[in-house]
Amino acid sequence: MFVDIIDSNIGWFHFVTSILAMLSGVIVILNVKGTKFHKRIGYIYVLSMLSLNISSFFIVNFNGFSLFHFFAIISLITVLAGIIPTILRINNWFPYHFYFMSWSVVGLYCAFWAEVGTRFVSNMKEFWWMVALATGVTAFIGSRIINKQAKKLNLKK
């Protein structure tokens, strides 16, 4: 149940940072890029994602390291691959930043469905397809938003 994830300080921290990441991530995706507002909310997103990913390793489900931990590593790599080129201003940094950070947000929402499925569905053996469907639809919608914005930013022709 939901209570299981928030029965400890680390669970509460993980929950709060996930909500903060989801809110700041969608705000960044849906607003104008490169503004002071974008940068401020973007740094909130990055810090909340770093906190969220790191805290996930202190939450033990399924008797140890699980698929969720594997995807937390992927998520951490995605966030770092999106922010490091920006901070270092490597040559042609913007496409890296745009795509990695955009897919980071989409991945976060996909992870949300996996979390909902494992926390609220009593028999995942029968309902795994609901989580897979929700994740697939989320990734599809995310890809449409990313492609539309990439075209608008002249990253895709």
N, C-alpha and C positions, 0 to 999 in steps of 0.2 A: 504494500500500500504506500501511498504518498508519505505517510508519517515516517516510514522507514528511512527516507532520505534526509529528513530534517530532525532526526532524533539525536543529533550531535552538533557541536559547534561547526565542525567542518562541513556537515551536511547543510546547515543554514548558510554558511559562507558560499558554498557551491551553488545553492539555490538562488541566493541574492545576486551573485555575479552572473549567473545564467540569465536572469531577468534583465539585468543591466546590459548585458551583451546583446540580447535579443532586441531590446528597445533602441540602443544606440546604433546597432548594426542596420536596422531597417531605416532609421533616420538618415544615416550616412548614404545608404543606397538610393534613397528616394529624393535626396536633395542635390543642389548644384555642387559640383566638384571644385576643389581648389580654393574655396572661400575660407575665411577665418572660422566660421561656424563649422564647416566640414572638418577642418583640422582639429578643432577642439573636441567635437563629438567623436571623431575618428580616434583620437588618443584615448578617450574614455572607452571606446570599443576595444582597442588593443589591450589596454590594461585590464579590462574586465575579462577578455578572452585568455590572456596569460594567467590571470588568477583562477579562472574557471578550469583551464586545462591542467594547471599544476595541482589544484585542489582535487581534481578527479583521481589522482594517483593515491590519495589518502582515503578514498572510499573503496572498500572491498566488497564486490558483489560476485556471486558465482564462485566463491571459494578461491579468490586470488585474481591474477591478471586475466582480463577478459577482452572480448571484442571491443567493448566500450573503451578500454584503456588503449588499445591499438588505434582506434579512431581519434582518441585524444592526442596521441602522438602526431597523427596526420594533421589534425587541426592546428596543433602547435607549429608544425612545419609550415603550414599554409599561412598562418598569421605572420610568422617571422619572414617568410619569403615575400610577403606583401609590404612589410614595414621597413625591413633592412635596406632594400634598394632606394626607398624614399628618403630615409635618414641619411644614407651615404651619398645620395644623388648620383648613383652609378649611371653610366651612359644609357640613355633610353629607358629610364627608370619607370616612367608612368605606365606603360602597358603591364609591366610586372605587378606594380602596385594595384592597378585597377582589377586585373583578372584574379590575382591571388586573394585580395581582400573581398572582392565580390563573391567568389566561390567559398570563402571562409564563412560569410554570412549565410549563404545557402546551405552549407554543410551544418551550420549551427541549427538552422530550422529543421533540417533532416534529422539531426540528433535529437531534437525536441520530440519528434514523433516516435523515435526508438525509445526514448525515456518514458513517454506516455504509455507506450505499449507494454513495457516491462513493469511499470508501476501500477497501472490501472486495469489491465486485462488479466483476469485471473488464470486463464489457460492459454498461454502463448503458443502452445503446440497446435491449437486449432485456429488461432487468430493472427498468426505471424503475417499472413497475407495482407491484413489491414495495415500493419506497420509498413510493409513493403510498398503497398499502393500509395499510402500517404507520403512516404519518402520519395517515391517516384514522381508523384504529382508535384510535390514541392520542388524537386530538382528541375522538372520540366518548366514550371512557372519561373523559377529562378533563372534558368538559362535564357528564357524569352526576355526577361527584364535586362539581364546582362548584355545580351546581343543587341537589344534596342539601344541601350545606353552606349555600347561600344560603337555602334554605327553613328550615333549622335556626336560622339567624341572623335570621330574619324579613326577609330582603331580597327574597324571592320568595314570592308567595302562590299 
